Amino acid sequence: MNTWRTTRVSQRLGLDVPIIQGPFGGGLSSVNLAACVSEAGGLGSFGVHHLTAPDISKVAAAIRAQTQKPFALNLWLPFDQSDAQPSPVQYQEYLQPLLPYYTELGLPVPEQPQHFSPDFDEQMHAVLEARPKVFSFVYGVPPTWVIEQCKSLGIMTLGAATTPDEARALEAGGVDMVVATGFEAGGHRVSFLRKPEESLMGTFSLIPQVVDAVRIPVVAAGGIADGRGIAAALTLGADAVQIGTAFLACVESGTSQLHRNKILSNEAKYTGLTRAFSGRLARGIQNRFMNDLRDSALAPYPIQNWLTGKLKLAATEQARAELMSLWCGQSAPLLKHTEAQVLLTSLIQQTDQIYLGK
């Protein structure tokens, strides 16, 4: 009955079931969600790439205050970005497409900051000091010193790949496990060897090719929202699944009620890929902001992400869904549950039934 529950991933991480809650960046993760999933036997995750080192330490402590079970902290590796400041003229050029939205939302135009994102090395040292069971990451292969430190501290590493070549690169870099993420997934496309537009493999094509390409355990992600998706991924050779959108729609997540309502609405049938919000390609529910900026010259990440940060916050506070980043995967129409415990219980029961042949 429970054969699907015992895999290399569940055994190595000490999980009851090989189900990982996807990490959400930009404040959409929550301590309550991560702790709830871990307490229920899966692996809760928290996306900390937007946080400073002290705040990462606080998050880890807060999760541990609610659960002693394994959990993951997730960072974005520095990739395809420059720490160099744009010139004042260039900064103004980056601002131009966004000025109408600052006006519409009643916001002052922001002055150019000294830094557009937290320092990665400081973030990484905070993660190492926190010693989560899993350090997960996107956008490449960590530096050797990170892999070595994780191994010495007993922290398992979990990297994301959108192609078999990226999975091979992660394995060659000493990473313990790989998340193979199909283009159905909500949020950012985390390609790092080729442009994301050239790496749009669907989950059913990607998973078996990655399984054949590497020896390390493979976690399937992208478009998995129920027991059928879990069973299909495991049949294709995956050792676990990572589920994002279904958990994002739960009340325990850090997203707004309006965002959750949109994920559960008919509008979630229509998602698209955009660089408008962060400067990097990501999947969300189509809205005016995405469509308006479709052909605009946008700032690169992390500048665009910083410039839209206050816009997204104000749009959320003003319940302006047409200007929010409504991250959402393609399987949202399958969702039925809005509580994490109920969702995880349902996923387990559905998968049990499939393996029992009922």
C-alpha positions as CSV (number, residue, x, y, z in Angstrom):
1,M,0.0,0.0,0.0
2,N,2.7,2.5,1.0
3,T,5.4,1.5,-1.5
4,W,5.2,4.9,-3.3
5,R,5.9,6.6,0.0
6,T,9.4,5.0,0.4
7,T,11.8,6.5,-2.1
8,R,15.4,7.7,-2.0
9,V,14.2,11.2,-1.3
10,S,11.8,10.3,1.5
11,Q,14.5,8.1,3.1
12,R,17.3,10.6,2.9
13,L,15.3,13.5,4.2
14,G,13.3,11.5,6.8
15,L,9.9,12.2,5.3
16,D,6.7,10.2,5.6
17,V,5.8,11.0,2.0
18,P,8.0,12.2,-0.9
19,I,6.1,15.5,-1.3
20,I,7.9,18.8,-1.2
21,Q,6.1,22.1,-0.9
22,G,7.5,24.5,-3.5
23,P,9.4,27.5,-2.2
24,F,7.9,30.9,-3.0
25,G,10.0,34.0,-3.2
26,G,9.1,37.6,-2.7
27,G,7.2,37.2,0.5
28,L,4.8,34.5,-0.7
29,S,6.3,31.8,1.5
30,S,5.2,31.6,5.1
31,V,6.5,30.1,8.3
32,N,3.0,28.6,9.0
33,L,2.9,26.9,5.6
34,A,6.4,25.4,5.8
35,A,5.9,24.2,9.3
36,C,2.5,22.7,8.5
37,V,3.7,20.7,5.5
38,S,6.7,19.4,7.5
39,E,4.6,18.5,10.5
40,A,2.3,16.5,8.2
41,G,5.1,14.4,6.8
42,G,6.2,16.3,3.7
43,L,9.0,18.8,3.3
44,G,8.0,22.4,3.9
45,S,10.0,25.1,2.1
46,F,10.6,28.8,2.5
47,G,11.9,31.1,-0.3
48,V,14.4,33.5,1.3
49,H,16.1,35.1,-1.7
50,H,14.5,38.5,-1.0
51,L,15.6,38.5,2.6
52,T,18.7,39.9,4.3
53,A,20.9,37.5,6.4
54,P,19.4,38.5,9.7
55,D,15.9,38.0,8.4
56,I,16.9,34.5,7.1
57,S,18.0,33.6,10.6
58,K,14.7,34.8,12.0
59,V,12.7,32.8,9.5
60,A,14.6,29.6,10.3
61,A,14.2,30.1,14.1
62,A,10.4,30.8,13.6
63,I,10.0,27.5,11.6
64,R,11.9,25.6,14.2
65,A,9.6,27.1,16.9
66,Q,6.7,25.3,15.2
67,T,8.2,22.1,14.0
68,Q,11.3,19.9,14.7
69,K,10.7,18.1,11.3
70,P,13.0,18.7,8.3
71,F,12.5,21.8,6.2
72,A,14.2,23.6,3.3
73,L,15.4,27.1,2.7
74,N,15.7,28.3,-0.9
75,L,17.9,30.9,-2.5
76,W,18.4,32.3,-6.0
77,L,22.1,32.0,-7.1
78,P,23.7,35.1,-8.6
79,F,23.2,34.5,-12.3
80,D,23.1,36.7,-15.4
81,Q,23.1,39.9,-13.4
82,S,25.5,42.6,-12.7
83,D,26.2,44.3,-9.4
84,A,27.2,47.4,-11.3
85,Q,24.9,50.4,-10.9
86,P,23.2,51.7,-14.0
87,S,24.0,55.3,-14.8
88,P,21.5,57.9,-13.8
89,V,20.4,58.2,-17.4
90,Q,20.0,54.5,-17.8
91,Y,18.1,54.3,-14.5
92,Q,15.6,56.9,-15.8
93,E,15.2,54.9,-19.0
94,Y,14.4,51.8,-17.0
95,L,11.8,53.8,-15.0
96,Q,10.0,55.2,-18.1
97,P,7.7,52.3,-18.9
98,L,6.6,52.1,-15.2
99,L,5.9,55.8,-14.5
100,P,2.2,55.5,-15.5
101,Y,1.7,52.8,-12.9
102,Y,3.4,54.8,-10.1
103,T,1.0,57.6,-10.9
104,E,-2.0,55.3,-11.1
105,L,-1.3,53.7,-7.7
106,G,-0.4,57.1,-6.1
107,L,3.2,56.3,-5.5
108,P,6.2,58.6,-5.5
109,V,8.9,57.8,-8.1
110,P,11.7,55.9,-6.3
111,E,15.2,57.2,-6.1
112,Q,18.0,54.9,-7.3
113,P,19.1,52.7,-4.4
114,Q,22.7,51.6,-3.6
115,H,21.8,48.0,-4.0
116,F,19.0,46.3,-5.9
117,S,19.1,43.0,-4.0
118,P,20.7,41.5,-0.8
119,D,24.3,40.2,-0.8
120,F,24.3,36.5,-1.8
121,D,27.4,35.5,0.3
122,E,25.8,37.0,3.4
123,Q,22.5,35.2,2.6
124,M,24.4,31.9,2.1
125,H,26.3,32.2,5.4
126,A,23.0,32.8,7.2
127,V,21.5,29.6,5.6
128,L,24.6,27.6,6.6
129,E,24.3,28.9,10.2
130,A,20.6,28.0,10.2
131,R,21.4,24.4,9.1
132,P,18.1,23.4,7.5
133,K,17.8,19.8,6.4
134,V,17.8,21.0,2.8
135,F,19.3,23.9,1.0
136,S,17.4,24.3,-2.3
137,F,18.3,26.8,-5.0
138,V,17.7,27.9,-8.5
139,Y,19.6,29.5,-11.4
140,G,22.7,27.4,-11.6
141,V,25.3,25.4,-9.7
142,P,26.5,26.7,-6.3
143,P,30.2,27.6,-5.8
144,T,32.4,24.8,-4.6
145,W,32.7,26.3,-1.1
146,V,28.9,26.2,-0.7
147,I,28.7,22.5,-1.7
148,E,31.6,21.6,0.6
149,Q,30.1,23.6,3.6
150,C,26.7,21.9,3.1
151,K,28.2,18.5,3.0
152,S,30.3,19.1,6.2
153,L,27.2,20.4,8.0
154,G,24.9,17.6,6.8
155,I,22.8,19.8,4.7
156,M,21.3,18.2,1.6
157,T,21.4,20.2,-1.6
158,L,18.6,20.4,-4.1
159,G,19.1,22.3,-7.3
160,A,16.6,23.1,-10.1
161,A,16.9,22.1,-13.8
162,T,14.8,22.8,-16.8
163,T,16.7,20.5,-19.2
164,P,18.7,17.3,-18.9
165,D,21.9,19.2,-19.6
166,E,21.2,21.4,-16.6
167,A,20.6,18.3,-14.5
168,R,23.9,16.9,-15.5
169,A,25.7,20.1,-14.6
170,L,24.1,20.0,-11.1
171,E,25.2,16.4,-10.6
172,A,28.7,17.2,-11.8
173,G,28.8,20.1,-9.4
174,G,28.2,17.8,-6.4
175,V,24.5,18.6,-5.8
176,D,22.7,15.8,-3.9
177,M,19.2,16.0,-5.7
178,V,17.7,17.7,-8.7
179,V,14.3,19.3,-9.2
180,A,13.3,18.8,-12.8
181,T,10.8,21.5,-13.5
182,G,8.5,21.5,-16.6
183,F,7.3,24.7,-18.2
184,E,3.8,24.1,-16.7
185,A,5.1,25.4,-13.4
186,G,4.0,28.7,-12.0
187,G,6.5,31.4,-11.2
188,H,10.0,31.8,-12.6
189,R,11.6,29.7,-15.3
190,V,14.9,28.9,-13.7
191,S,17.0,28.0,-16.7
192,F,20.7,28.7,-16.6
193,L,22.5,27.1,-19.5
194,R,20.4,28.4,-22.3
195,K,17.7,31.1,-22.5
196,P,14.5,30.1,-20.7
197,E,12.6,30.6,-24.0
198,E,14.9,27.8,-25.4
199,S,14.4,25.5,-22.4
200,L,10.6,25.1,-22.3
201,M,10.3,21.3,-21.9
202,G,7.0,19.9,-20.6
203,T,7.1,17.8,-17.4
204,F,6.2,14.5,-19.2
205,S,9.1,14.9,-21.6
206,L,11.6,16.3,-19.1
207,I,11.3,13.9,-16.2
208,P,12.2,10.6,-17.9
209,Q,15.1,12.3,-19.7
210,V,16.5,13.7,-16.5
211,V,16.1,10.4,-14.8
212,D,18.1,8.8,-17.6
213,A,20.7,11.5,-17.5
214,V,21.7,11.5,-13.8
215,R,22.2,9.1,-11.0
216,I,21.1,11.4,-8.2
217,P,17.4,11.4,-7.1
218,V,15.1,13.4,-9.3
219,V,12.2,15.5,-7.9
220,A,9.4,16.2,-10.5
221,A,7.8,19.7,-10.6
222,G,5.5,21.5,-12.9
223,G,1.8,20.9,-13.4
224,I,1.4,18.4,-10.5
225,A,-1.7,19.2,-8.5
226,D,-3.3,15.9,-7.4
227,G,-2.6,12.2,-6.8
228,R,-2.7,11.4,-10.5
229,G,0.2,13.8,-11.1
230,I,2.2,12.3,-8.3
231,A,1.6,8.8,-9.5
232,A,2.5,9.8,-13.1
233,A,5.8,11.5,-11.9
234,L,6.8,8.5,-9.9
235,T,6.0,6.2,-12.8
236,L,8.3,8.3,-15.0
237,G,11.1,7.6,-12.5
238,A,11.0,10.5,-10.1
239,D,11.8,9.9,-6.4
240,A,9.6,12.7,-5.2
241,V,7.4,15.6,-6.4
242,Q,7.5,19.3,-5.7
243,I,4.1,21.0,-5.7
244,G,3.8,24.8,-5.8
245,T,0.6,26.3,-7.0
246,A,-1.7,24.0,-5.0
247,F,0.1,25.1,-1.8
248,L,0.2,28.7,-2.9
249,A,-3.6,28.6,-3.0
250,C,-3.8,27.6,0.7
251,V,-4.7,30.1,3.4
252,E,-1.4,29.3,5.2
253,S,0.7,30.7,2.3
254,G,2.0,34.3,2.4
255,T,0.1,35.4,-0.6
256,S,-3.0,37.7,-0.5
257,Q,-6.6,36.5,-0.4
258,L,-7.1,38.2,-3.8
259,H,-4.2,36.2,-5.3
260,R,-5.5,33.0,-3.9
261,N,-9.0,33.7,-5.2
262,K,-7.6,34.3,-8.7
263,I,-5.7,31.0,-8.6
264,L,-9.0,29.3,-7.8
265,S,-11.0,31.2,-10.4
266,N,-11.8,30.6,-14.0
267,E,-9.1,33.2,-14.9
268,A,-6.4,30.7,-13.8
269,K,-7.1,28.8,-17.0
270,Y,-5.2,31.5,-18.8
271,T,-1.6,31.9,-17.8
272,G,1.3,33.3,-19.7
273,L,5.1,33.8,-19.5
274,T,6.3,37.4,-18.8
275,R,9.4,39.3,-17.9
276,A,7.3,42.4,-16.9
277,F,7.5,41.9,-13.1
278,S,11.1,40.9,-12.4
279,G,13.0,41.1,-15.7
280,R,13.1,37.3,-15.7
281,L,10.7,34.9,-17.5
282,A,7.9,33.7,-15.2
283,R,4.4,32.2,-15.5
284,G,1.4,33.9,-14.0
285,I,-2.3,34.6,-14.7
286,Q,-2.6,37.0,-17.6
287,N,-3.5,40.5,-16.7
288,R,-3.2,44.1,-17.9
289,F,0.3,44.7,-16.5
290,M,1.7,41.7,-18.4
291,N,-0.1,42.7,-21.6
292,D,0.8,46.4,-21.4
293,L,4.5,45.7,-21.1
294,R,4.7,42.8,-23.5
295,D,6.7,44.8,-26.1
296,S,8.4,47.3,-23.8
297,A,12.1,47.5,-23.2
298,L,12.5,46.4,-19.6
299,A,15.3,46.6,-17.1
300,P,17.2,43.3,-16.4
301,Y,16.9,41.4,-13.1
302,P,17.3,42.5,-10.3
303,I,16.6,46.1,-11.3
304,Q,13.2,45.4,-12.8
305,N,12.3,43.3,-9.8
306,W,13.2,46.2,-7.5
307,L,11.4,48.8,-9.6
308,T,8.2,46.8,-9.6
309,G,8.4,45.8,-5.9
310,K,6.6,48.9,-4.6
311,L,4.1,48.7,-7.4
312,K,3.2,45.1,-6.6
313,L,2.9,45.9,-2.9
314,A,0.6,48.8,-3.6
315,A,-1.5,46.9,-6.1
316,T,-2.0,44.2,-3.5
317,E,-3.0,46.7,-0.8
318,Q,-5.4,48.4,-3.2
319,A,-6.8,45.1,-4.5
320,R,-5.8,45.9,-8.0
321,A,-5.4,42.4,-9.5
322,E,-4.7,43.8,-13.0
323,L,-1.4,45.2,-11.7
324,M,-0.3,42.3,-9.4
325,S,2.1,39.4,-10.1
326,L,-0.4,36.5,-10.0
327,W,2.0,33.6,-10.2
328,C,0.2,30.4,-11.1
329,G,0.9,27.1,-12.8
330,Q,-1.1,25.5,-15.6
331,S,-2.9,22.9,-13.4
332,A,-4.7,25.4,-11.2
333,P,-8.1,24.4,-12.6
334,L,-7.6,21.0,-10.8
335,L,-7.4,22.6,-7.3
336,K,-10.1,21.9,-4.7
337,H,-8.5,22.6,-1.3
338,T,-7.5,25.8,0.5
339,E,-6.0,24.4,3.7
340,A,-2.5,22.8,3.6
341,Q,-3.3,19.9,6.0
342,V,-6.4,19.0,4.0
343,L,-4.5,19.3,0.7
344,L,-1.7,17.1,1.8
345,T,-4.0,14.5,3.2
346,S,-6.0,14.5,0.0
347,L,-2.8,14.1,-2.1
348,I,-1.7,11.1,0.0
349,Q,-5.1,9.5,-0.1
350,Q,-5.5,9.9,-3.9
351,T,-2.0,8.5,-4.5
352,D,-2.7,5.6,-2.1
353,Q,-5.9,4.8,-4.1
354,I,-4.0,4.8,-7.4
355,Y,-1.4,2.4,-6.1
356,L,-4.0,0.2,-4.6
357,G,-5.7,0.0,-8.0
358,K,-9.0,1.4,-6.8
